[in-house]
C-alpha cells in the first residue's frame, strides 16, 4: 500500500492534534505538515508536497474556500478534502466549484474521514452521503426536466431487467456505494458488481452517471 501524505489545515490546534493522532494510527496515512490558516497552507504546500490536504473552511483572514481556489490554480495535482462544521448546501457547492475532491462534516464518524481521505487520494470524489443528497436532488431535477422535454420517460424500458437488477439500479441511482447496496439487499459486494455489469450490458450504458440518468428517465426513481 502506497503511503498517503497529508497536510492538515485548521485554525484550532486541538483539532489538528486530534486529527493527526487518529489519522496516523491508520495504515498508510502520514501527516507531513500542518497549517493554521489559508495563507500558511499556500506557503507550506509547495515544500511539503502532500497528496491530500484536509481543509477547514472557516478560518480568519483567508478562509478554506479561497485557499482551495488558489491551491488548485497552482497545484492541481494536490487533492483537497473539506472537513468542516458547515452542513450547508452553499458551502458544499462552493468548495466543489473551487476544486475540492471531497466534503465531510466534522460530525461524521472517524472511519468515514479515513474512507474519504483514501478515496480522494486515489483520484475519486467523496461526498458524505447525508450531504451528497443535496447534489443528487439538484441533478435529478435537471435530468428529469430534460427527460420530460425529450419524451424519454417510459417504465416499459425497464422490462429487460430482472427484479434484482431493478433493485440494484434504483440503489445506484440513490447514490449508495456497492458495499451499502450489498448490506441493503443482503448480498456481497462482488454480487452487486456483477449485477451492475449485467445492467450496463443490457442497457448499453457505460458509467454510473448514465445509470442514474436512465433510472430517472424511466421513472424508477422520482423527484419530489
N, C-alpha and C positions, 0 to 999 in steps of 0.2 A: 504493500500500500504506500503510495507516494505521500510524503508529508505535506500538509496544508498549512501554509504560513499565514498567520492572522495579524491584523492590526486592529486595536480597539480604540474607538473614538467616542468619548463620553466625558462631560464636564464634571461628573461626580466620581471621585477617586474610589469610594467604597464600591460603586457599581463595577468599575473596571477591575478592581481587585477580585471581586466575587466571580465575574465572568472569566477572568484569566485562570483562576483556580479551577473552576469547573471545566472549562474547555480543554485545558492542558491535562486533565485527568482522562480525557478521551483518546483512544488510539489514533495516531496520525495527525493530531492537531497540535500546533505550537504557536504561542503568541510571541511575536518577534518585535512588536512596537506598540506603544500606547500614546494617545494624544488627548488633550483635554479641551480641544476646540477645533473648529473647522480650519482655522489658519494653521494650527500646528500640524494637522493632518496633511495639508498641502505641502508643508516643508518636509515632513518625515517620509511621505510616501515614496519619493524618488530614491532615497537612500535605502529604505527598508525593503522595498520591492515585495510587498505582501501579495499573496494570491487572493485573499479576501479581506475587505475592510468591513468590520461590524460597526455601523454608523448610527449614532443617536441623531435625532432631528433637532430637538430644541436645545440650543446652546447659545451662550452670549456671543455678541459680535457676529461672526459668520456662523450661520446655522448649518445643520447637516444637509439640507436641501441645496444650498449654494455650494457647499464643499463638494457634494456629489457632482453637480454640474461641471465645476472646474476640473475635478479629477478626471471625469470622463472625456473632457475635451483634450486633455494632455496624455492621460494614461488609460486608454480604453481597454487595455488588456487586464486591468485590475477589476475584480468583481466586488460590487458593493451590496451589502445586506443591511437594510434598515432595521434597527432594533429600537423600538420606541414605545412610549406610553400612549401614543395617539392611535386609537382605533377609530380612524376618521377617513371617510372616503376621499376627501380632497387631498389629504396628505399622501394617501396611498397612490392616487393618480399622479400627483406631482413628483413623487420620488421615482416612480416608474418612468415618467417622461424625462426626468433628469438623467436616467441611465442606470438606476439601481436594478439589480437582478433578483432581489427578494425583499420581502417586507414581513416582519414578525413583531407581534406585540410583546412587551416585557411581561405581560401576564401569561404568556404561553408556557407550556411545560418545558423543562430544560432539555428533554430529549428532542423536542421539536426544533429548538435552536440548533442543536447538533445536526439534525437532518437538513435544516435549511443551509447551514454552512457547507456541508458536503455537496448538496445539490448545486448551489451556485458555483462552488469551486470546480465542479465537473462540467460547467457550461450550461447548466439548466437554470430555470426560473422557479423560485419558490415563493408562493403566497400562502400565508396561514389560511387554512380552509375557511375559518369563520369570516375572514376578511375578503378572501377571493370571491365570495358570493356577490359582492358589490360589482366586481368586474364582470362576472359571468352574467349577472342580471342585465347590465347595460348591453353586453354583447348579444344576449338572447333577443332583447327588444329590437336591436338593429337588424339581426338576421331574420327575425320573424316578419318584420315590416318588409324586408327585401323579398322574402319568400312569397308573401301575400301579393306583392306587386307583380311578381312573375308568375303567379298562379301555380306554385310548385308544392303546395301543401296537400298531401294525399296519404291517408293511412294505408291505402291499398299497397303502397310501395314497400311496406314492411312485411308483406306476406312471404317474402323469400327467406326471412329469418325464423329460426326456431324460438320457442318461448324463452329459453335460457339466453339465447343471443339477444333478444329484445331487452331482457333484464340487464344484461351487461352493457348494452349500448346506452340504455337510459342512465345507468350509474356513471358511465364515462362522461356523458353529457352533463351530468350534475356536478362534475369536477372531482370525483373520487379517484384516488390512486388505485393501482392494481391491488395492493395489499388491502386497502379499505373495501374494495369490491369483493375480494375473496372472503373477508370477515363477514360482510353483509349477507353474502349468498351461501356461506359455509363451504367454500371450495378453495383450492390452493391458488397461490399467485400464478403458478405456471398454467393452471387450467384457465384462469382469467385471460392470460396472454394468448392461449390457443383460441379461445372464443373471439378475442379481438381480431386475431389473424383471419379467422373464417369470416367474420363480419365484413372486414375490409375487402376480402377477396370476393365475397358475394355481391357487395355493393360497388365494387370498383373504386374504393376510396383509399387514400394513401397517407392520412395523418389523423391525429386526434382532433385537430381543428375541423377537418372535413366530416368526421363522425358527429361532432357537436352540431354542425350546420345541418347535416342530414336529419338528426333527431328533432331539431326544431322545425324544419321544413315539413316533416311528415306528421308533426303533432304529437310525437312520442313524449316530449316534454313541453310544458306550457309556461307561458309568461303571464303572471298575474297583473 
